[in-house]
């Protein structure tokens, strides 16, 4: 018998599926919008539920009609045993059925010859019922991770158990689950995905719990399956993450981080700017769904500091940027800021450049967010110091944990460089207030910067981009620079920088001269090192000599030391006198040039050139004149 289309007698009801064995069908199953024209005896032999429903309905018929149907059924059974089963599908249109079709199960007779059974809530839908029907007819059904859970639920729904028939569908599905699916986390993930549309049937059968436990137990076996986790919905994802977090194992923790990163990149379109990590087949969720997904990912982050190999600083800052875009909850953003602070030393300038997505923000980048992250980073250091000072007797494990959480000196310097680069990047923003700039610059401790060249560069850019600052604001901005920690190149640039206030320039010149004097003093101390060594050797000789020669040795050594000290003092005094004389002559030349600038410009330039060459200064004439003239106007002596 071949499938055929029936002429429409009203509105279309959907598709029909025929099983042709040479005999007309005697039972019609309606599963959602699909009608299955089948034979009752193959299904009754495998399904206790269908057997019971058809038997009860047949007993309610008149005896004469019951004998006729039984006879027809017996002939059909004999012919079906000899015929080869063929499964076909065909499109049909049927007339609307008048009556109550909203009942859970409805069995009725059609013209007194066939039965009609409706399964409105069949687990898995028409596709799963078709596979179960093929199994009843003896057709080989291939089990896969995608269909094993629906078939197991269908077997339970139709009561296709071993108590009714041997080697039934329920036993086969259970065996495939235990021997294949639950042994590999990737297959278990696909089976768990299929369970999302089988609730509560899959939950009652324990399939969901078994798949979740299998994924958590075997998650650390390999990393090839983590991309499969992206197919899960939010509810199932949370259950898997909770099961993995409950396992106290270092390998399981790293596997959990891999699953977390893979799931976030596949489900959050805005996570990566280039979108290279997102699967092309992944559906685009709504903004509300993305927000829920993001908050679930944040809640799944490990409580302790991440390893940094999987959950990197770039990933955390990308999450934070996406949280600002999706307007995630304050709790989620605060948790991300604290987590990002634990790996701030690994971040790059591109990572911390988080745009301001709030309409109330005036600046281009979210400077407040970066400042909070820096303060979280510094709070870890302060917490480590407090614990180290307060805990007199702690275990080695607690001490190691405190040391690991506390930033090292190298990490502190790396964060200092990052903050200086960030300040230089945002300094050109015309809406950045001086107070906010100074707060972020002064947030770091002194030992975070070996040299202040980076923060000086940011100050110079800020002063150039904000020419209308008041004198007080300029002094405050320049106050973030420690002139004692500037290199020679930075000092040279600062001395010629017309944007700096006069006070800052004088400080730079003062500390530059102070460094020069310290260098000279260090040279003198090195030259007197030999007499001191001789004095130590003399003391050793006195200790080794007898009591009778002690007074003579002491007198000789003291006279020698006194002579050496006097010679050294005389040479140092002469050097200082020469230096003072030279400086006095240079100052007189500068004053003379200012008085006779209109009369003899050539001689003044020659004197200034001689003065610069003598003292190794590389200041330009314009900058030096500006310093002297500004000092004269303020009543200060050069």
FENVEN-V293614 format. One record per residue. N is the residue number from 1. RES is the residue in one small letter. SS is DSSP state (~ for helix, > for strand, _ for the rest). PSI is psi in whole degrees, -180 to 180 (NA if undefined). Layout:
((N/RES/SS/PSI) (N/RES/SS/PSI))
This chain:
((1/x/_/134) (2/x/_/158) (3/x/_/149) (4/x/_/162) (5/x/_/140) (6/x/_/139) (7/x/_/139) (8/x/_/138) (9/x/_/26) (10/x/_/-164) (11/x/_/147) (12/x/_/136) (13/x/_/-14) (14/x/_/-148) (15/x/>/161) (16/x/>/149) (17/x/>/124) (18/x/>/140) (19/x/>/113) (20/x/>/117) (21/x/_/15) (22/x/_/-5) (23/x/_/147) (24/x/_/149) (25/x/_/147) (26/x/_/5) (27/x/>/139) (28/x/>/124) (29/x/>/132) (30/x/>/114) (31/x/>/106) (32/x/_/-118) (33/x/_/19) (34/x/>/137) (35/x/>/131) (36/x/>/116) (37/x/>/105) (38/x/>/-174) (39/x/_/137) (40/x/~/-34) (41/x/~/-40) (42/x/~/-36) (43/x/~/-36) (44/x/~/-27) (45/x/~/-21) (46/x/~/-28) (47/x/_/119) (48/x/~/-34) (49/x/~/-46) (50/x/~/-39) (51/x/~/-45) (52/x/~/-43) (53/x/~/-44) (54/x/~/-35) (55/x/~/-44) (56/x/~/-39) (57/x/~/-37) (58/x/~/-34) (59/x/~/-21) (60/x/_/-7) (61/x/_/162) (62/x/_/150) (63/x/~/-40) (64/x/~/-45) (65/x/~/-32) (66/x/~/-38) (67/x/~/-37) (68/x/~/-42) (69/x/~/-37) (70/x/~/-40) (71/x/~/-45) (72/x/~/-37) (73/x/~/-36) (74/x/~/-43) (75/x/~/-39) (76/x/~/-36) (77/x/~/-39) (78/x/~/-43) (79/x/~/-31) (80/x/~/-27) (81/x/~/-28) (82/x/~/-22) (83/x/_/153) (84/x/_/130) (85/x/_/134) (86/x/>/135) (87/x/>/124) (88/x/>/162) (89/x/>/148) (90/x/>/150) (91/x/>/130) (92/x/_/163) (93/x/_/129) (94/x/_/162) (95/x/_/155) (96/x/_/143) (97/x/_/122) (98/x/_/128) (99/x/_/-176) (100/x/_/106) (101/x/_/14) (102/x/_/3) (103/x/_/158) (104/x/_/-45) (105/x/>/131) (106/x/>/124) (107/x/>/126) (108/x/>/163) (109/x/>/144) (110/x/>/106) (111/x/_/21) (112/x/_/6) (113/x/_/-34) (114/x/>/161) (115/x/>/156) (116/x/>/121) (117/x/>/133) (118/x/>/127) (119/x/>/85) (120/x/_/-23) (121/x/_/37) (122/x/_/129) (123/x/_/128) (124/x/_/-15) (125/x/~/-167) (126/x/~/-37) (127/x/~/-41) (128/x/~/-38) (129/x/~/-38) (130/x/~/-44) (131/x/~/-40) (132/x/~/-38) (133/x/~/-41) (134/x/~/-39) (135/x/~/-38) (136/x/~/-31) (137/x/_/-1) (138/x/_/8) (139/x/_/139) (140/x/_/125) (141/x/_/121) (142/x/_/125) (143/x/_/138) (144/x/_/166) (145/x/_/-25) (146/x/_/-32) (147/x/_/-5) (148/x/~/-40) (149/x/~/-46) (150/x/~/-40) (151/x/~/-35) (152/x/~/-38) (153/x/~/-38) (154/x/~/-40) (155/x/~/-38) (156/x/~/-38) (157/x/~/-42) (158/x/~/-1) (159/x/_/48) (160/x/_/72) (161/x/_/175) (162/x/_/-23) (163/x/_/-26) (164/x/_/-38) (165/x/_/146) (166/x/_/152) (167/x/_/51) (168/x/_/179) (169/x/~/-37) (170/x/~/-44) (171/x/~/-40) (172/x/~/-42) (173/x/~/-41) (174/x/~/-41) (175/x/~/-42) (176/x/~/-38) (177/x/~/-49) (178/x/~/-35) (179/x/~/-14) (180/x/_/-57) (181/x/~/-49) (182/x/~/-3) (183/x/~/-9) (184/x/_/127) (185/x/~/-30) (186/x/~/-45) (187/x/~/-39) (188/x/~/-34) (189/x/~/-42) (190/x/~/-39) (191/x/~/-37) (192/x/~/-37) (193/x/~/-41) (194/x/~/-22) (195/x/~/-15) (196/x/~/-29) (197/x/~/11) (198/x/_/9) (199/x/_/141) (200/x/_/7) (201/x/~/-48) (202/x/~/-32) (203/x/~/-42) (204/x/~/-32) (205/x/_/-6) (206/x/_/11) (207/x/~/-39) (208/x/~/-49) (209/x/~/-40) (210/x/~/-40) (211/x/~/-42) (212/x/~/-45) (213/x/~/-36) (214/x/~/-40) (215/x/~/-45) (216/x/~/-38) (217/x/~/-33) (218/x/_/20) (219/x/_/-30) (220/x/_/4) (221/x/_/-36) (222/x/_/173) (223/x/_/5) (224/x/_/-14) (225/x/_/-7) (226/x/~/-29) (227/x/~/-25) (228/x/~/-22) (229/x/~/-19) (230/x/~/-17) (231/x/~/-16) (232/x/_/149) (233/x/_/174) (234/x/~/-40) (235/x/~/-48) (236/x/~/-35) (237/x/~/-43) (238/x/~/-39) (239/x/~/-39) (240/x/~/-44) (241/x/~/-37) (242/x/~/-39) (243/x/~/-38) (244/x/~/-36) (245/x/~/-26) (246/x/_/-14) (247/x/_/118) (248/x/_/82) (249/x/_/134) (250/x/~/-41) (251/x/~/-37) (252/x/~/-35) (253/x/~/-44) (254/x/~/-37) (255/x/~/-36) (256/x/~/-40) (257/x/~/-41) (258/x/~/-44) (259/x/~/-40) (260/x/~/-48) (261/x/~/-44) (262/x/~/-42) (263/x/~/-42) (264/x/~/-44) (265/x/~/-29) (266/x/~/-26) (267/x/~/-16) (268/x/_/103) (269/x/_/-34) (270/x/_/8) (271/x/_/-43) (272/x/_/132) (273/x/_/-34) (274/x/_/-8) (275/x/_/20) (276/x/_/-17) (277/x/_/-11) (278/x/_/136) (279/x/_/141) (280/x/_/-28) (281/x/_/-8) (282/x/_/131) (283/x/_/149) (284/x/_/118) (285/x/_/163) (286/x/_/171) (287/x/~/-37) (288/x/~/-42) (289/x/~/-41) (290/x/~/-38) (291/x/~/-44) (292/x/~/-41) (293/x/~/-43) (294/x/~/-46) (295/x/~/-32) (296/x/~/-39) (297/x/~/-41) (298/x/~/-41) (299/x/~/-23) (300/x/_/-6) (301/x/_/140) (302/x/_/145) (303/x/_/-38) (304/x/_/176) (305/x/_/132) (306/x/_/161) (307/x/_/-28) (308/x/_/-13) (309/x/_/-33) (310/x/_/-60) (311/x/_/90) (312/x/_/170) (313/x/~/-37) (314/x/~/-41) (315/x/~/-43) (316/x/~/-42) (317/x/~/-31) (318/x/~/-40) (319/x/~/-43) (320/x/~/-41) (321/x/~/-42) (322/x/~/-35) (323/x/~/-36) (324/x/~/-38) (325/x/~/-44) (326/x/~/-2) (327/x/_/54) (328/x/_/171) (329/x/_/158) (330/x/~/-34) (331/x/~/-42) (332/x/~/-42) (333/x/~/-39) (334/x/~/-40) (335/x/~/-39) (336/x/~/-38) (337/x/~/-43) (338/x/~/-39) (339/x/~/-40) (340/x/~/-31) (341/x/~/-26) (342/x/_/-18) (343/x/_/30) (344/x/~/-31) (345/x/~/-17) (346/x/~/-6) (347/x/_/157) (348/x/_/172) (349/x/~/-37) (350/x/~/-34) (351/x/~/-42) (352/x/~/-6) (353/x/_/81) (354/x/_/116) (355/x/>/156) (356/x/_/111) (357/x/_/-4) (358/x/_/140) (359/x/_/-24) (360/x/_/-19) (361/x/_/139) (362/x/_/-28) (363/x/_/159) (364/x/_/-40) (365/x/>/155) (366/x/_/88) (367/x/~/-34) (368/x/~/-40) (369/x/~/-45) (370/x/~/-38) (371/x/~/-40) (372/x/~/-40) (373/x/~/-42) (374/x/~/-42) (375/x/~/-34) (376/x/~/-41) (377/x/~/-42) (378/x/~/-28) (379/x/~/-31) (380/x/~/-39) (381/x/~/-44) (382/x/~/-38) (383/x/~/-40) (384/x/~/-39) (385/x/~/-41) (386/x/~/-42) (387/x/~/-38) (388/x/~/-34) (389/x/~/-29) (390/x/~/-34) (391/x/_/105) (392/x/_/-40) (393/x/_/102) (394/x/_/160) (395/x/_/164) (396/x/~/-34) (397/x/~/-43) (398/x/~/-39) (399/x/~/-40) (400/x/~/-39) (401/x/~/-41) (402/x/~/-41) (403/x/~/-37) (404/x/~/-35) (405/x/~/-19) (406/x/_/132) (407/x/_/141) (408/x/_/173) (409/x/~/-38) (410/x/~/-44) (411/x/~/-38) (412/x/~/-41) (413/x/~/-39) (414/x/~/-41) (415/x/~/-37) (416/x/~/-44) (417/x/~/-40) (418/x/~/-44) (419/x/~/-40) (420/x/~/-42) (421/x/~/-38) (422/x/~/-42) (423/x/~/-41) (424/x/~/-30) (425/x/~/-41) (426/x/~/-7) (427/x/_/-27) (428/x/_/-4) (429/x/_/120) (430/x/_/-20) (431/x/_/0) (432/x/_/119) (433/x/_/150) (434/x/~/-37) (435/x/~/-42) (436/x/~/-38) (437/x/~/-44) (438/x/~/-37) (439/x/~/-45) (440/x/~/-38) (441/x/~/-36) (442/x/_/1) (443/x/_/-29) (444/x/_/147) (445/x/_/171) (446/x/~/-36) (447/x/~/0) (448/x/~/-16) (449/x/_/119) (450/x/_/-45) (451/x/_/152) (452/x/_/21) (453/x/~/-37) (454/x/~/-47) (455/x/~/-30) (456/x/~/-40) (457/x/~/-43) (458/x/~/-39) (459/x/~/-42) (460/x/~/-42) (461/x/~/-40) (462/x/~/-44) (463/x/~/-35) (464/x/~/-37) (465/x/~/-14) (466/x/_/73) (467/x/_/-12) (468/x/_/21) (469/x/_/149) (470/x/_/167) (471/x/~/-38) (472/x/~/-42) (473/x/~/-38) (474/x/~/-42) (475/x/~/-38) (476/x/~/-41) (477/x/~/-44) (478/x/~/-20) (479/x/_/-13) (480/x/_/-12) (481/x/_/130) (482/x/_/107) (483/x/~/-21) (484/x/~/-16) (485/x/~/20) (486/x/_/141) (487/x/_/173) (488/x/~/-41) (489/x/~/-43) (490/x/~/-38) (491/x/~/-43) (492/x/~/-43) (493/x/~/-41) (494/x/~/-37) (495/x/~/-25) (496/x/_/2) (497/x/_/111) (498/x/_/-15) (499/x/_/-18) (500/x/_/146) (501/x/_/159) (502/x/~/-37) (503/x/~/-41) (504/x/~/-40) (505/x/~/-43) (506/x/~/-37) (507/x/~/-41) (508/x/~/-46) (509/x/~/-39) (510/x/~/-48) (511/x/~/-26) (512/x/~/-43) (513/x/~/-35) (514/x/~/-41) (515/x/~/-37) (516/x/~/-44) (517/x/~/-38) (518/x/~/-37) (519/x/~/-40) (520/x/~/-42) (521/x/~/-37) (522/x/~/-36) (523/x/~/-41) (524/x/~/-40) (525/x/~/-36) (526/x/~/-34) (527/x/~/-26) (528/x/_/8) (529/x/~/-34) (530/x/~/-48) (531/x/~/-35) (532/x/~/-38) (533/x/~/-37) (534/x/~/-37) (535/x/~/-38) (536/x/~/-38) (537/x/~/-36) (538/x/~/-39) (539/x/~/-38) (540/x/~/-38) (541/x/~/-40) (542/x/~/-37) (543/x/~/-34) (544/x/~/-24) (545/x/_/165) (546/x/_/171) (547/x/~/-26) (548/x/~/-29) (549/x/~/4) (550/x/~/-44) (551/x/~/-36) (552/x/~/-43) (553/x/~/-40) (554/x/~/-44) (555/x/~/-43) (556/x/~/-45) (557/x/~/-38) (558/x/~/-39) (559/x/~/-38) (560/x/~/-43) (561/x/~/-41) (562/x/~/-41) (563/x/~/-43) (564/x/~/-41) (565/x/~/-39) (566/x/~/-41) (567/x/~/-44) (568/x/~/-42) (569/x/~/-41) (570/x/~/-43) (571/x/~/-38) (572/x/~/-41) (573/x/~/-43) (574/x/~/-39) (575/x/~/-42) (576/x/~/-39) (577/x/~/-42) (578/x/~/-42) (579/x/~/-44) (580/x/~/-41) (581/x/~/-43) (582/x/~/-44) (583/x/~/-38) (584/x/~/-43) (585/x/~/-39) (586/x/~/-39) (587/x/~/-40) (588/x/~/-38) (589/x/~/-40) (590/x/~/-45) (591/x/~/-42) (592/x/~/-36) (593/x/~/-36) (594/x/~/-36) (595/x/~/-37) (596/x/_/34) (597/x/_/-33) (598/x/_/-24) (599/x/_/-45) (600/x/_/75) (601/x/~/-31) (602/x/~/-43) (603/x/~/-37) (604/x/~/-40) (605/x/~/-38) (606/x/~/-41) (607/x/~/-41) (608/x/~/-39) (609/x/~/-40) (610/x/~/-38) (611/x/~/-39) (612/x/~/-39) (613/x/~/-31) (614/x/~/-39) (615/x/~/7) (616/x/_/20) (617/x/_/144) (618/x/_/31) (619/x/_/142) (620/x/_/156) (621/x/~/-39) (622/x/~/-44) (623/x/~/-41) (624/x/~/-41) (625/x/~/-38) (626/x/~/-41) (627/x/~/-46) (628/x/~/-43) (629/x/~/-40) (630/x/~/-35) (631/x/~/-37) (632/x/~/-39) (633/x/~/-31) (634/x/_/5) (635/x/_/24) (636/x/_/148) (637/x/_/139) (638/x/_/NA))
